[in-house]
Amino acid sequence: MTFQPGSDHSREDVRARVDEAIEDNDVVLFMKGNRLMPQCGYSMRALELIGQHVEEFETVDVLPALDQYRAALESHSGWETIPQTYVNGEFVGGSDILAELDERGELEQTLTGE
């Protein structure tokens, strides 16, 4: 399911996309922008931190429907802020939490389950 900027995205469509991405991917990052063009520093930092430890992970650009994504993600995590990282269906956190885990030497294990 691909969303195009400027198109209307219902809350139900976005919620289904969020649920699907979390269920279908070992690691998924909901971010502003994409891998090639992150659109905020926090998203760029999260992308870099995850990329240091795992090659295969999904990213979802929330900008085409930011308000709907915030609402859908908040129902999973209790947070409205973006970026958000999920590993094996569980909410891990944003770039600050990823950085803290990395500093403690725990990020790779968190991302890979090893």
C-alpha positions as CSV (number, residue, x, y, z in Angstrom):
1,M,0.0,0.0,0.0
2,T,1.7,3.2,-1.2
3,F,0.5,6.7,-0.4
4,Q,1.1,9.6,-2.6
5,P,1.6,13.1,-1.1
6,G,-1.4,15.3,-1.4
7,S,-3.9,12.5,-1.6
8,D,-6.5,12.0,1.1
9,H,-5.7,9.3,3.6
10,S,-8.5,8.3,5.9
11,R,-7.7,7.4,9.5
12,E,-8.7,3.9,8.8
13,D,-6.3,3.6,5.8
14,V,-3.4,5.0,7.8
15,R,-4.2,2.8,10.9
16,A,-4.3,-0.3,8.6
17,R,-0.9,0.8,7.1
18,V,0.6,1.2,10.5
19,D,-0.7,-2.1,11.8
20,E,0.5,-3.9,8.7
21,A,4.0,-2.3,8.8
22,I,4.4,-3.2,12.5
23,E,3.1,-6.8,12.0
24,D,5.0,-7.6,8.8
25,N,8.5,-6.2,9.6
26,D,11.1,-7.2,12.2
27,V,12.2,-3.6,12.4
28,V,10.2,-0.6,11.1
29,L,10.9,3.1,11.5
30,F,8.1,5.6,11.1
31,M,9.9,8.8,10.0
32,K,9.6,12.1,8.3
33,G,10.9,11.6,4.8
34,N,12.5,8.5,3.5
35,R,15.9,6.8,3.5
36,L,17.3,8.9,0.7
37,M,15.9,12.2,2.0
38,P,15.1,12.3,5.7
39,Q,13.1,15.5,6.4
40,C,14.1,16.1,10.0
41,G,17.2,15.7,12.1
42,Y,15.6,13.2,14.5
43,S,14.5,11.0,11.7
44,M,18.0,11.1,10.1
45,R,19.6,10.2,13.5
46,A,17.2,7.3,14.0
47,L,17.9,6.1,10.4
48,E,21.7,6.2,11.0
49,L,21.5,4.4,14.3
50,I,19.4,1.6,13.0
51,G,21.4,1.3,9.8
52,Q,24.6,0.7,11.9
53,H,23.2,-2.5,13.2
54,V,20.7,-4.0,10.7
55,E,20.7,-3.9,6.9
56,E,17.1,-4.9,6.3
57,F,14.4,-2.7,7.9
58,E,11.3,-0.9,6.7
59,T,10.8,2.8,6.7
60,V,7.4,4.6,6.4
61,D,7.2,8.3,5.5
62,V,4.5,9.8,7.7
63,L,4.5,13.3,6.0
64,P,1.8,12.5,3.4
65,A,-0.7,12.1,6.3
66,L,1.1,13.4,9.4
67,D,-1.9,13.9,11.7
68,Q,-3.4,10.5,10.8
69,Y,-0.1,8.8,11.4
70,R,0.4,10.5,14.7
71,A,-3.0,9.4,15.9
72,A,-2.5,5.8,14.6
73,L,1.0,5.5,16.2
74,E,-0.1,7.0,19.5
75,S,-2.6,4.1,19.8
76,H,0.4,1.7,19.6
77,S,2.9,3.6,21.7
78,G,1.2,6.3,23.7
79,W,3.6,8.8,21.9
80,E,2.7,11.4,19.3
81,T,6.3,12.2,18.4
82,I,8.0,11.1,15.2
83,P,10.2,9.1,14.6
84,Q,9.1,5.9,16.2
85,T,10.8,2.5,16.0
86,Y,9.2,-0.9,16.4
87,V,11.0,-4.2,16.7
88,N,9.1,-7.4,16.4
89,G,5.9,-5.6,17.0
90,E,7.0,-3.8,20.1
91,F,7.5,0.0,20.4
92,V,11.2,0.8,21.2
93,G,11.2,4.6,21.0
94,G,12.4,7.6,19.0
95,S,15.9,8.7,18.1
96,D,16.7,9.7,21.7
97,I,15.9,6.2,23.0
98,L,17.9,4.6,20.2
99,A,20.9,6.8,21.0
100,E,20.7,5.9,24.6
101,L,20.5,2.2,23.8
102,D,23.5,2.6,21.5
103,E,25.5,4.4,24.1
104,R,24.9,1.6,26.5
105,G,25.8,-1.0,23.9
106,E,22.3,-2.4,23.8
107,L,21.0,-1.2,20.5
108,E,22.2,-4.1,18.3
109,Q,20.7,-6.7,20.7
110,T,17.5,-4.7,20.8
111,L,17.2,-4.5,17.0
112,T,18.3,-8.1,16.2
113,G,17.1,-10.0,19.3
114,E,20.5,-11.6,19.7
